[in-house]
Amino acid sequence: MSGWWRTSIEMSEFLSALHQHAFLQTALLAGLLASLGCGVMGPFVVVKRIAFMAGGIAHSVLGGMGVALYYGADPLLGAVLAAIFAALLIGIIRLRWEAQEDTLIGAVWAIGMAVGILFIAKTPGYATDLMSFLFGNILLVPSREIWFMAGLDLILVLAVTLFYRQLLAVTFDEEFARLRGLPVDVVYLMLLCLVAVTVVLLIQVVGLILVIALLTLPAAIAGHFIHSLAGMMVVATLLGSLFTSLGLAISYGPDLPAGPTMILLAGGLYVLSALLSRHLVRRRALRRATAS
């Protein structure tokens, strides 16, 4: 009972602080905006099984941010350019050198990280805030970046809305889409570029290290119970909003890192949903066997 009482006190303290402090309001809004992006693109990553590619894109972003900081530019602009470049490079690798795909993507992953670390080391004054992009600190998201995140969300939603049928066809069956005359390679590269934009959205909240978890776990949970891509998007967006908001609230009182707290919530619910889904499948199979 004392645990519940302590939790309720911490929640009330968080709600009171949320009303008083603008940085908490900005953090909450950043989490919701990131949840929209991961909710829209996460199902594509899960169904298409391109989480490893998304990981390569995510870690390559550090190189772009390091270069941007070294030359005094906005690190998020460097992140977007590096993410899109990495997405196109990894996509071309997959399309042209599929036999060596894992090794080459791993090389891009490592090179991007190495370039970022080298430029960080040579940046005058040492850019400590770049470390928050690596490990995530939602409390440090400046209010000006909210508009940037909202713009990225708008790009994602518009692109998926306009090209939903093409993306759906390439995600589920590339060969059938090719037979129907769709430019499969172009649509596939566009999909990876949209994933790259989502990665930039999420590094604001959970950092590069944890970005794949927040991109895939809400969609994977939704996929246990929802079998349409559009439905997965809606449920994944709601789950992402729940994880970011609740993780922020839980981490505030004990002064825990918000990003890992969000991921632990998502991971815990994923395990529970996997067990429940497996139980339901066995139960349906038993019913069919009994009925026959």
Number of C-alpha atoms within 10 A of each C-alpha: 6 7 8 9 10 12 14 12 13 18 18 14 15 19 13 11 15 17 11 11 10 12 17 22 16 21 26 23 21 27 29 21 26 31 31 26 31 33 29 27 29 30 30 26 24 18 17 14 13 15 19 15 23 28 21 28 32 33 28 29 33 31 26 27 28 29 24 23 23 21 12 11 13 13 23 21 16 20 27 22 19 26 33 23 18 28 27 20 18 26 24 16 17 17 14 11 13 13 11 11 18 16 11 18 23 17 14 18 25 16 17 24 20 17 19 24 18 14 22 24 14 14 17 12 8 13 16 9 12 19 14 20 26 20 19 26 21 27 21 16 22 14 15 9 15 20 13 14 22 18 13 21 22 14 16 21 17 12 15 18 11 10 13 14 11 17 21 19 18 22 22 13 12 18 13 13 18 14 10 11 9 16 14 22 15 10 18 20 19 19 24 26 23 23 30 29 25 31 30 30 31 28 27 30 32 30 26 25 17 21 28 24 19 27 29 26 26 31 31 21 24 25 23 16 16 16 10 11 19 14 15 26 25 18 21 31 26 17 22 30 23 19 26 31 20 18 23 26 23 20 19 19 16 9 9 13 19 24 28 21 20 27 22 14 15 23 18 11 17 19 13 12 18 16 13 14 16 12 12 13 12 12 12 11 12 12 11 10 9 8 7 6
